[in-house]
């Protein structure tokens, strides 16, 4: 009689549970709005802020290329005396345009906080025109007459700028964040000053303009270069 043979079985190993897919979306593009407040005379100097657009192309989770465009326009008029047809006073207009390109590294600090650093190279162009109008007296055929005169000062500035910056960002929602940047800026500039004088007498007369040109290099520390908000997509 054959004895019962022992049955040797292999332990059944349950199949490995598949890992859930990574649902974290990698955003390749980021677009934001920036504003550059001034700390000196904060309440009066920030009525016409330089505003800009910031675009980033994320290469991976920690690095990005960036392009930034900034513009500003200011205009003011101060009237000292408007009793005559041509009021006395000062008229000022100024505008500036900047464009920057650069590279950025990012480091997470906490679930909602991140820091970054990088460098930019850019070009800037600024033009300012200030007109001062006032009244003077003269003698015409033995009679005292009034006529308008004034000065016009035009300043043009072109510059090449390099920026080493650091940034801090707070994620408000999944694809949006608030951020601020500080920067050390090196500026090579060329400025042109052109003052003129004019006399509003028939015919209107302009004194020959003269001017001066200066060149230089300066380094600036800007604790708050700009603040902004951006969205990734």
NORHUMO-V805301 format. One record per residue. N is the residue number from 0. RES is the residue in one small letter. OMEGA is omega in degrees with one decimal (none if undefined). Layout:
n=<N;N>
res=<RES;RES>
omega=<OMEGA;OMEGA>
This chain:
n=<0;1;2;3;4;5;6;7;8;9;10;11;12;13;14;15;16;17;18;19;20;21;22;23;24;25;26;27;28;29;30;31;32;33;34;35;36;37;38;39;40;41;42;43;44;45;46;47;48;49;50;51;52;53;54;55;56;57;58;59;60;61;62;63;64;65;66;67;68;69;70;71;72;73;74;75;76;77;78;79;80;81;82;83;84;85;86;87;88;89;90;91;92;93;94;95;96;97;98;99;100;101;102;103;104;105;106;107;108;109;110;111;112;113;114;115;116;117;118;119;120;121;122;123;124;125;126;127;128;129;130;131;132;133;134;135;136;137;138;139;140;141;142;143;144;145;146;147;148;149;150;151;152;153;154;155;156;157;158;159;160;161;162;163;164;165;166;167;168;169;170;171;172;173;174;175;176;177;178;179;180;181;182;183;184;185;186;187;188;189;190;191;192;193;194;195;196;197;198;199;200;201;202;203;204;205;206;207;208;209;210;211;212;213;214;215;216;217;218;219;220;221;222;223;224;225;226;227;228;229;230;231;232>
res=<x;x;x;x;x;x;x;x;x;x;x;x;x;x;x;x;x;x;x;x;x;x;x;x;x;x;x;x;x;x;x;x;x;x;x;x;x;x;x;x;x;x;x;x;x;x;x;x;x;x;x;x;x;x;x;x;x;x;x;x;x;x;x;x;x;x;x;x;x;x;x;x;x;x;x;x;x;x;x;x;x;x;x;x;x;x;x;x;x;x;x;x;x;x;x;x;x;x;x;x;x;x;x;x;x;x;x;x;x;x;x;x;x;x;x;x;x;x;x;x;x;x;x;x;x;x;x;x;x;x;x;x;x;x;x;x;x;x;x;x;x;x;x;x;x;x;x;x;x;x;x;x;x;x;x;x;x;x;x;x;x;x;x;x;x;x;x;x;x;x;x;x;x;x;x;x;x;x;x;x;x;x;x;x;x;x;x;x;x;x;x;x;x;x;x;x;x;x;x;x;x;x;x;x;x;x;x;x;x;x;x;x;x;x;x;x;x;x;x;x;x;x;x;x;x;x;x;x;x;x;x;x;x>
omega=<179.5;177.5;178.3;179.7;177.6;179.7;178.7;-178.5;176.6;-179.2;-179.3;179.3;-179.0;-179.4;-179.3;178.7;-179.1;179.0;179.1;179.8;178.9;-176.5;179.8;-178.0;176.6;-180.0;-179.9;-174.9;177.2;-178.8;-176.4;174.8;-178.7;173.2;-174.4;179.1;174.7;-179.1;177.4;-178.9;-170.0;-173.5;-176.7;-174.5;-174.7;178.1;177.6;-174.9;166.0;179.7;-175.8;174.0;178.7;177.3;177.6;172.1;-176.5;176.8;174.3;-175.0;-173.3;-179.2;-177.5;166.8;-175.8;177.3;-176.2;178.4;-176.0;176.6;178.8;175.0;177.7;175.3;179.6;178.0;179.0;-178.7;178.5;-178.0;-177.8;-178.8;179.1;-177.9;178.4;-173.7;173.3;177.9;-175.5;176.5;-177.6;173.7;-179.9;174.5;178.9;177.1;-179.0;173.9;-176.6;170.9;-177.2;-174.4;-174.3;171.7;-177.3;179.0;177.3;177.1;-178.0;-178.7;-178.6;-175.7;177.1;176.6;179.4;177.1;-179.3;-177.4;177.8;172.4;-175.3;177.3;179.9;177.3;-178.4;175.6;179.7;179.3;-179.3;178.2;175.1;-179.0;175.6;-171.8;178.8;-179.2;177.9;-179.9;179.4;-178.1;178.4;180.0;176.9;179.9;176.2;173.7;-178.7;175.5;-178.8;179.4;175.8;177.6;178.5;179.7;177.3;-177.2;173.8;-175.1;169.7;-173.4;170.7;-177.4;166.3;-170.5;169.5;-175.9;175.8;-175.7;176.3;-177.9;-178.9;173.2;-169.5;-176.6;-178.3;-178.4;168.9;-176.5;175.5;-179.5;171.0;-171.8;167.0;-169.0;170.8;-173.1;166.8;-170.7;172.3;-177.2;178.3;177.3;178.7;175.0;178.6;173.3;178.5;-179.8;-176.1;175.3;-177.8;-14.5;178.4;-176.6;174.7;173.5;-179.8;179.7;172.8;-176.3;179.7;179.6;177.7;175.7;179.8;177.9;179.6;177.5;-176.3;171.8;-179.2;-177.0;174.8;178.4;173.0;172.7;-177.8;176.6;-177.2;177.2;179.4;-179.7;none>
